[in-house]
Amino acid sequence: MQASIAPASAGQPDAAPVNSRGKVLIASLVGTAIEFFDFYIYATAAVIVFPHIFFPQGDATAATLQSLATFAIAFIARPIGSALFGHFGDRVGRKVTLVASLLTMGISTVVIGLLPGYDTIGVFAPLLLALARFGQGLGLGGEWGGAALLATENAPAKKRALYGSFPQLGAPIGFFFANGTFLLLSWLLTDAQFIQWGWRVPFILSAILVLVGLYVRVSLHESPVFARVKKEHKQVKVPIGTLLTKHLKATVLGTFIMLATYTLFYIMTVYSMTYGTTPVPNGLGFPRNTLLWMLMVAVIGFGVMVPIAGLLADRFGRRRTMIVITLMIILFALIFPSMLGSGNQLLVMAFLLCGLSVMGLTFGPMGALLPELFPTEVRYTGASFSYNLSSILGASVAPWIATWLAHNYGLFAVGIYLAAMACLTLIALLACKETRHETLYD
């Protein structure tokens, strides 16, 4: 049964948040910025570098597949991280758990940049890479939910979706800097230098983002919502158990509400990069740097639309706004094959800009929508678990399914696949109630 949340009139009176807007903004978006920065540098390195560094040489295809398998480990680890960090987030507090998840994620990312290769330590190289990747996924599993709660539980009642869009802004920021870093390295270094040591630079530089995030988060006050729950001793003993026994409907709805967002994002990024750089006739044959530049321009539309979507969700409600946006995804899914498949750079640029702009619209309200589905005592676990379980159903398989469909049935089949995932999200939204006028206090 979906969790109910008390009416606003029964909760806390409108008052200024305990934490300043600036601190909430930086502390909530820095985690998702690191998350998406990490995703792109790892995805790129997993294809270009890791097969040559961490795996035995001889069969290039086997090495690449083994490298991509380590990439997938994070998706398995993320729901585990949701349960682990969600437990402490709902039992101990949002602040300390956010610090722990950021440390876990950040240390794992930097370790990857420092790992010796297969030539140095043999089979321990891929094992340590897999372990560090699991650590990244574990930390990421607790990161988004905590960041979303940090924003929404510190927000004024009528601006929750706008505040909830702060962590969502980390996605285009991380995306932009990851692509920009690789473009800069490709300009400054030779291919040999990049393979030898250049690929390590983005992983090590992520430590700067982690330090900034830690500095801000350590100085935060606890969420006033959780502080009240703790004062009244309303924490549950096993949040994941309570979630799956008493709030299973909300968990399922949250998972499917995120499905179209994840599928769209990974088609627009991973699949479009693969298809765009694959030689003709199986792809477009664009130079990698050309497509990186196009994605960097298109991601501006992503970033602009995130807060706009937050404002719309505050003005018209989460459910109504997301239904309209999901219908836009279905429409885009039906027209994009002709744009991407044209091979014309202007049309491909329009495809990337339209798709990533719609991505900003659908991603923006999630920072408020998912947390509002759950009561305070399981909100960290519920929002995190739904978000990351959906990543397995949508994110982890989308590039592979899209590639298989395009190879066997053409690009139009990829559009049908995206439209089908959006229809599942639409059904979940229709089954969900509106939460805009309700408080996060129970």
C-alpha positions as CSV (number, residue, x, y, z in Angstrom):
1,M,0.0,0.0,0.0
2,Q,1.3,3.4,-0.9
3,A,2.5,5.4,2.2
4,S,0.3,8.3,3.2
5,I,1.8,11.6,4.3
6,A,0.0,14.0,6.6
7,P,-1.7,17.1,5.2
8,A,0.4,20.2,5.3
9,S,-1.8,21.9,7.9
10,A,-0.9,19.1,10.4
11,G,2.8,19.4,10.0
12,Q,5.5,21.9,10.6
13,P,4.5,25.6,10.0
14,D,6.2,27.3,7.1
15,A,9.6,28.5,8.3
16,A,13.0,29.1,6.9
17,P,15.1,25.9,6.5
18,V,17.7,25.3,9.2
19,N,20.4,25.1,6.6
20,S,21.1,27.9,4.2
21,R,20.0,27.6,0.5
22,G,23.6,27.7,-0.7
23,K,24.7,24.8,1.5
24,V,21.7,22.7,0.6
25,L,22.4,23.4,-3.1
26,I,26.1,22.5,-3.1
27,A,25.8,19.6,-0.7
28,S,22.9,18.0,-2.6
29,L,24.2,18.4,-6.2
30,V,27.9,17.5,-5.5
31,G,27.1,13.8,-5.0
32,T,25.2,13.4,-8.3
33,A,27.8,15.5,-10.1
34,I,30.4,12.9,-8.9
35,E,28.1,10.1,-9.8
36,F,27.7,11.1,-13.4
37,F,31.3,12.3,-13.7
38,D,32.3,8.8,-12.5
39,F,29.9,7.1,-14.9
40,Y,31.3,8.8,-18.0
41,I,35.0,8.5,-17.2
42,Y,34.6,4.8,-16.2
43,A,32.4,4.0,-19.3
44,T,35.0,5.6,-21.6
45,A,38.0,4.0,-19.9
46,A,36.2,0.6,-19.8
47,V,36.1,0.6,-23.6
48,I,39.3,2.4,-24.5
49,V,41.8,1.7,-21.8
50,F,40.9,-1.0,-19.3
51,P,41.0,-3.9,-21.7
52,H,44.7,-3.1,-22.3
53,I,45.6,-2.3,-18.7
54,F,43.8,-4.7,-16.4
55,F,43.2,-7.8,-18.4
56,P,45.5,-10.4,-20.2
57,Q,46.3,-9.6,-23.8
58,G,45.7,-11.9,-26.7
59,D,41.9,-11.8,-27.4
60,A,40.9,-8.1,-27.6
61,T,37.2,-8.9,-27.7
62,A,37.4,-11.0,-24.6
63,A,39.3,-8.3,-22.8
64,T,36.7,-5.7,-23.7
65,L,33.8,-7.9,-22.6
66,Q,35.6,-8.6,-19.3
67,S,36.2,-4.8,-18.9
68,L,32.5,-4.0,-19.6
69,A,31.5,-6.7,-17.0
70,T,33.3,-4.7,-14.3
71,F,31.2,-1.7,-15.4
72,A,28.0,-3.7,-14.8
73,I,29.1,-4.6,-11.2
74,A,28.1,-1.1,-10.0
75,F,24.5,-1.7,-11.0
76,I,24.3,-4.8,-8.9
77,A,25.9,-3.0,-6.0
78,R,23.6,0.0,-6.1
79,P,20.5,-1.6,-4.6
80,I,22.7,-3.2,-1.9
81,G,24.0,0.3,-1.1
82,S,20.5,1.6,-1.0
83,A,19.6,-0.9,1.7
84,L,22.8,-0.4,3.6
85,F,23.0,3.4,3.6
86,G,19.2,3.7,3.7
87,H,19.2,1.7,6.9
88,F,21.6,4.2,8.6
89,G,20.0,7.2,6.9
90,D,16.6,6.2,8.4
91,R,18.0,5.0,11.7
92,V,20.9,7.4,12.5
93,G,20.4,10.4,10.3
94,R,20.7,11.9,6.8
95,K,23.9,14.0,7.5
96,V,26.3,11.3,8.7
97,T,25.0,8.8,6.1
98,L,25.6,11.3,3.3
99,V,29.2,11.8,4.5
100,A,29.7,8.0,4.6
101,S,28.3,7.4,1.1
102,L,30.3,10.2,-0.4
103,L,33.5,8.9,1.2
104,T,32.8,5.3,0.0
105,M,32.2,6.5,-3.5
106,G,35.0,9.0,-3.6
107,I,37.7,6.7,-2.2
108,S,36.7,3.9,-4.6
109,T,37.0,6.3,-7.6
110,V,40.4,7.6,-6.7
111,V,41.7,4.0,-6.0
112,I,40.8,3.1,-9.6
113,G,43.1,5.9,-10.8
114,L,45.9,4.5,-8.7
115,L,45.6,0.8,-9.4
116,P,48.6,-1.1,-11.0
117,G,47.9,-3.0,-14.2
118,Y,47.9,-6.6,-15.2
119,D,51.5,-6.5,-16.3
120,T,52.5,-5.5,-12.7
121,I,50.3,-7.6,-10.4
122,G,48.7,-10.1,-12.7
123,V,45.2,-11.4,-11.9
124,F,45.0,-9.2,-8.9
125,A,44.6,-6.2,-11.2
126,P,41.1,-7.1,-12.6
127,L,40.1,-8.3,-9.1
128,L,41.0,-5.0,-7.5
129,L,39.3,-3.1,-10.3
130,A,36.1,-5.1,-9.7
131,L,36.3,-4.5,-6.0
132,A,36.8,-0.8,-6.4
133,R,33.9,-0.7,-8.9
134,F,31.7,-2.5,-6.4
135,G,32.7,0.1,-3.8
136,Q,31.6,2.9,-6.3
137,G,28.2,1.2,-6.8
138,L,27.8,0.7,-3.0
139,G,28.4,4.4,-2.3
140,L,26.3,5.5,-5.3
141,G,23.4,3.4,-3.9
142,G,23.1,5.6,-0.9
143,E,24.1,8.9,-2.5
144,W,21.2,10.0,-4.6
145,G,18.5,9.3,-2.0
146,G,20.3,11.1,0.7
147,A,21.0,14.1,-1.6
148,A,17.3,14.2,-2.6
149,L,16.2,14.1,1.0
150,L,18.7,16.8,2.0
151,A,17.2,19.1,-0.6
152,T,13.5,18.3,-0.1
153,E,13.5,18.0,3.7
154,N,15.1,21.4,4.0
155,A,12.8,23.0,1.4
156,P,9.8,25.4,2.0
157,A,6.6,23.5,1.5
158,K,5.7,25.2,-1.8
159,K,9.2,24.8,-3.3
160,R,10.0,21.2,-2.7
161,A,10.3,20.2,-6.3
162,L,12.5,23.2,-7.1
163,Y,14.8,22.3,-4.2
164,G,14.6,18.7,-5.3
165,S,15.9,19.7,-8.7
166,F,19.2,20.7,-7.1
167,P,20.7,17.2,-6.8
168,Q,19.3,16.5,-10.4
169,L,21.5,19.4,-11.7
170,G,24.5,17.3,-10.7
171,A,23.8,15.0,-13.7
172,P,24.4,17.6,-16.5
173,I,27.3,19.1,-14.5
174,G,29.0,15.7,-14.1
175,F,28.3,14.9,-17.7
176,F,29.7,18.2,-19.0
177,F,32.9,18.0,-17.0
178,A,33.5,14.3,-17.8
179,N,33.3,14.9,-21.5
180,G,35.2,18.1,-21.2
181,T,38.0,16.3,-19.4
182,F,38.4,13.7,-22.1
183,L,38.3,16.3,-24.8
184,L,41.0,18.3,-23.1
185,L,43.2,15.1,-22.6
186,S,42.7,14.1,-26.2
187,W,44.0,17.6,-27.2
188,L,46.9,17.7,-24.9
189,L,48.2,14.1,-25.0
190,T,49.1,11.5,-27.6
191,D,47.2,8.2,-27.7
192,A,50.2,6.5,-26.1
193,Q,50.4,9.0,-23.3
194,F,46.7,8.7,-22.7
195,I,46.9,4.9,-22.4
196,Q,50.0,5.1,-20.3
197,W,48.9,7.6,-17.6
198,G,46.5,10.2,-18.9
199,W,43.4,8.1,-18.3
200,R,44.2,8.2,-14.5
201,V,43.9,12.0,-14.3
202,P,40.0,12.2,-14.2
203,F,39.7,9.5,-11.5
204,I,42.3,11.2,-9.3
205,L,40.8,14.7,-9.9
206,S,37.4,13.5,-8.7
207,A,39.0,13.7,-5.2
208,I,38.6,17.5,-5.5
209,L,34.8,17.2,-5.9
210,V,34.7,14.8,-2.9
211,L,36.7,17.1,-0.7
212,V,34.3,20.0,-1.6
213,G,31.3,17.8,-0.9
214,L,32.7,16.6,2.5
215,Y,33.5,20.2,3.6
216,V,29.9,21.3,2.9
217,R,28.2,18.2,4.3
218,V,30.1,18.1,7.5
219,S,29.0,21.6,8.3
220,L,25.3,20.9,7.7
221,H,22.6,20.6,10.4
222,E,20.5,17.5,10.5
223,S,17.3,17.5,8.4
224,P,14.6,19.1,10.5
225,V,12.2,16.3,9.4
226,F,14.5,13.5,10.6
227,A,15.4,15.5,13.7
228,R,11.7,15.5,14.7
229,V,11.4,11.7,14.0
230,K,14.5,11.0,16.1
231,K,13.3,13.2,18.9
232,E,10.0,11.3,19.0
233,H,11.8,7.9,18.7
234,K,9.8,6.9,15.6
235,Q,12.7,5.2,13.7
236,V,11.9,1.6,12.6
237,K,14.4,-1.2,13.5
238,V,14.9,-2.6,9.9
239,P,13.9,0.1,7.3
240,I,14.2,-2.2,4.3
241,G,12.0,-4.8,6.0
242,T,9.4,-2.2,6.8
243,L,9.6,-0.8,3.3
244,L,9.0,-4.2,1.6
245,T,6.2,-5.3,3.9
246,K,4.3,-2.1,4.5
247,H,5.2,0.1,1.5
248,L,5.6,-2.4,-1.4
249,K,3.2,-0.6,-3.6
250,A,5.0,2.7,-3.3
251,T,8.3,1.0,-3.9
252,V,7.0,-0.7,-7.1
253,L,5.5,2.6,-8.3
254,G,8.7,4.5,-7.7
255,T,10.7,2.0,-9.6
256,F,8.5,2.1,-12.7
257,I,8.2,5.9,-12.5
258,M,12.0,6.1,-12.9
259,L,12.0,3.5,-15.7
260,A,11.5,5.8,-18.7
261,T,14.0,8.4,-17.3
262,Y,16.8,5.8,-17.1
263,T,16.0,4.2,-20.5
264,L,16.0,7.6,-22.2
265,F,19.2,8.7,-20.6
266,Y,21.2,5.7,-21.5
267,I,19.9,5.6,-25.1
268,M,20.8,9.3,-25.4
269,T,24.3,8.9,-24.1
270,V,25.8,5.4,-24.2
271,Y,23.8,4.1,-27.2
272,S,24.1,7.3,-29.2
273,M,27.8,7.4,-28.6
274,T,28.2,3.8,-29.7
275,Y,26.0,4.2,-32.8
276,G,27.4,7.6,-33.7
277,T,31.0,6.4,-33.7
278,T,30.5,3.0,-35.2
279,P,31.7,2.9,-38.9
280,V,29.1,3.0,-41.7
281,P,26.9,1.0,-42.5
282,N,26.4,-0.2,-38.9
283,G,26.6,3.4,-37.5
284,L,27.2,7.0,-38.5
285,G,31.0,6.9,-38.5
286,F,31.4,10.3,-36.7
287,P,34.8,11.0,-35.1
288,R,34.6,10.5,-31.3
289,N,35.6,14.0,-30.5
290,T,32.9,15.4,-32.8
291,L,30.2,13.5,-31.0
292,L,31.6,14.5,-27.6
293,W,31.4,18.2,-28.6
294,M,27.8,17.6,-29.8
295,L,26.9,16.0,-26.5
296,M,28.5,18.8,-24.5
297,V,26.3,21.3,-26.4
298,A,23.2,19.2,-26.0
299,V,23.7,18.7,-22.3
300,I,23.2,22.5,-21.8
301,G,19.5,21.8,-22.7
302,F,19.5,19.1,-20.1
303,G,20.8,21.5,-17.4
304,V,18.4,24.3,-18.3
305,M,15.3,22.0,-18.2
306,V,16.0,20.5,-14.8
307,P,15.0,23.5,-12.7
308,I,12.2,24.5,-15.1
309,A,10.7,21.0,-14.5
310,G,11.0,21.6,-10.8
311,L,9.1,24.9,-11.1
312,L,6.4,23.2,-13.2
313,A,6.0,20.4,-10.7
314,D,5.6,22.9,-7.9
315,R,3.1,24.9,-9.9
316,F,1.0,22.1,-11.5
317,G,1.8,19.1,-9.3
318,R,4.2,16.2,-9.7
319,R,1.7,13.7,-11.3
320,R,0.2,16.0,-13.9
321,T,3.6,17.4,-14.9
322,M,5.2,14.0,-15.2
323,I,2.3,12.6,-17.2
324,V,2.7,15.3,-19.8
325,I,6.5,14.9,-19.9
326,T,6.1,11.1,-20.3
327,L,3.8,11.6,-23.3
328,M,6.5,13.8,-24.7
329,I,9.0,11.0,-24.3
330,I,6.7,8.6,-26.2
331,L,6.4,11.2,-29.0
332,F,10.1,11.7,-29.1
333,A,10.7,7.9,-29.2
334,L,8.6,7.7,-32.4
335,I,10.3,10.5,-34.3
336,F,14.0,10.2,-33.2
337,P,14.9,7.2,-35.4
338,S,14.6,9.3,-38.5
339,M,16.7,12.1,-36.9
340,L,19.5,9.9,-35.6
341,G,19.6,7.6,-38.6
342,S,19.8,10.5,-41.1
343,G,23.6,10.8,-40.7
344,N,23.1,14.6,-41.1
345,Q,25.1,16.4,-38.4
346,L,22.5,19.1,-37.9
347,L,19.7,16.5,-37.5
348,V,21.8,14.4,-35.2
349,M,22.5,17.6,-33.2
350,A,18.8,18.3,-33.0
351,F,18.2,14.7,-31.9
352,L,20.7,15.1,-29.0
353,L,19.4,18.5,-28.0
354,C,15.7,17.4,-28.0
355,G,16.4,14.1,-26.3
356,L,18.6,15.5,-23.5
357,S,16.2,18.5,-23.0
358,V,13.3,16.0,-22.5
359,M,15.6,14.1,-20.2
360,G,16.1,17.3,-18.1
361,L,12.3,17.6,-17.9
362,T,11.7,14.1,-16.7
363,F,14.6,14.0,-14.3
364,G,14.0,17.3,-12.6
365,P,10.9,16.4,-10.6
366,M,12.2,13.0,-9.4
367,G,14.1,14.6,-6.5
368,A,10.8,15.5,-4.9
369,L,8.5,12.9,-6.4
370,L,10.3,9.7,-5.2
371,P,10.9,10.9,-1.5
372,E,7.2,12.1,-1.3
373,L,6.0,8.5,-1.9
374,F,7.4,7.3,1.5
375,P,6.9,8.3,5.2
376,T,9.8,9.7,7.0
377,E,10.9,6.6,8.8
378,V,11.7,4.7,5.6
379,R,12.1,7.6,3.2
380,Y,15.8,7.3,2.7
381,T,15.6,3.6,2.1
382,G,12.5,3.9,-0.1
383,A,13.6,6.7,-2.4
384,S,17.1,5.1,-2.8
385,F,15.9,1.6,-3.4
386,S,13.3,2.6,-6.0
387,Y,15.8,4.8,-7.8
388,N,18.5,2.2,-7.9
389,L,16.3,-0.8,-8.6
390,S,15.0,1.0,-11.6
391,S,18.7,1.5,-12.8
392,I,18.9,-2.3,-13.2
393,L,15.7,-2.6,-15.2
394,G,16.4,0.5,-17.3
395,A,20.0,1.8,-17.2
396,S,22.0,-1.5,-17.2
397,V,20.2,-3.1,-20.1
398,A,19.1,-0.2,-22.3
399,P,22.3,0.2,-24.4
400,W,22.5,-3.6,-25.0
401,I,18.8,-3.9,-25.9
402,A,19.0,-0.9,-28.2
403,T,22.1,-2.2,-29.9
404,W,20.5,-5.6,-30.5
405,L,17.2,-4.1,-31.7
406,A,19.0,-1.8,-34.1
407,H,21.2,-4.6,-35.5
408,N,18.2,-6.9,-36.1
409,Y,15.3,-4.6,-36.8
410,G,16.6,-1.1,-37.3
411,L,16.5,2.1,-35.4
412,F,12.7,2.3,-35.4
413,A,12.6,-0.7,-33.1
414,V,14.8,1.2,-30.7
415,G,12.2,4.0,-30.7
416,I,9.4,1.4,-30.0
417,Y,11.5,0.1,-27.1
418,L,11.8,3.5,-25.5
419,A,8.1,4.2,-26.1
420,A,7.2,0.9,-24.4
421,M,9.3,1.8,-21.3
422,A,7.6,5.2,-21.2
423,C,4.2,3.5,-21.3
424,L,5.1,1.5,-18.2
425,T,6.1,4.8,-16.5
426,L,2.8,6.3,-17.6
427,I,0.8,3.5,-16.0
428,A,2.8,3.9,-12.8
429,L,2.0,7.6,-12.8
430,L,-1.7,7.1,-13.4
431,A,-1.7,4.7,-10.4
432,C,0.1,7.2,-8.2
433,K,-1.5,9.9,-6.2
434,E,-0.6,13.6,-6.2
435,T,1.7,14.6,-3.2
436,R,2.3,18.3,-3.9
437,H,0.0,19.6,-1.2
438,E,1.1,17.2,1.5
439,T,3.9,17.6,4.0
440,L,7.0,15.4,4.6
441,Y,6.2,15.4,8.3
442,D,4.3,12.4,9.6
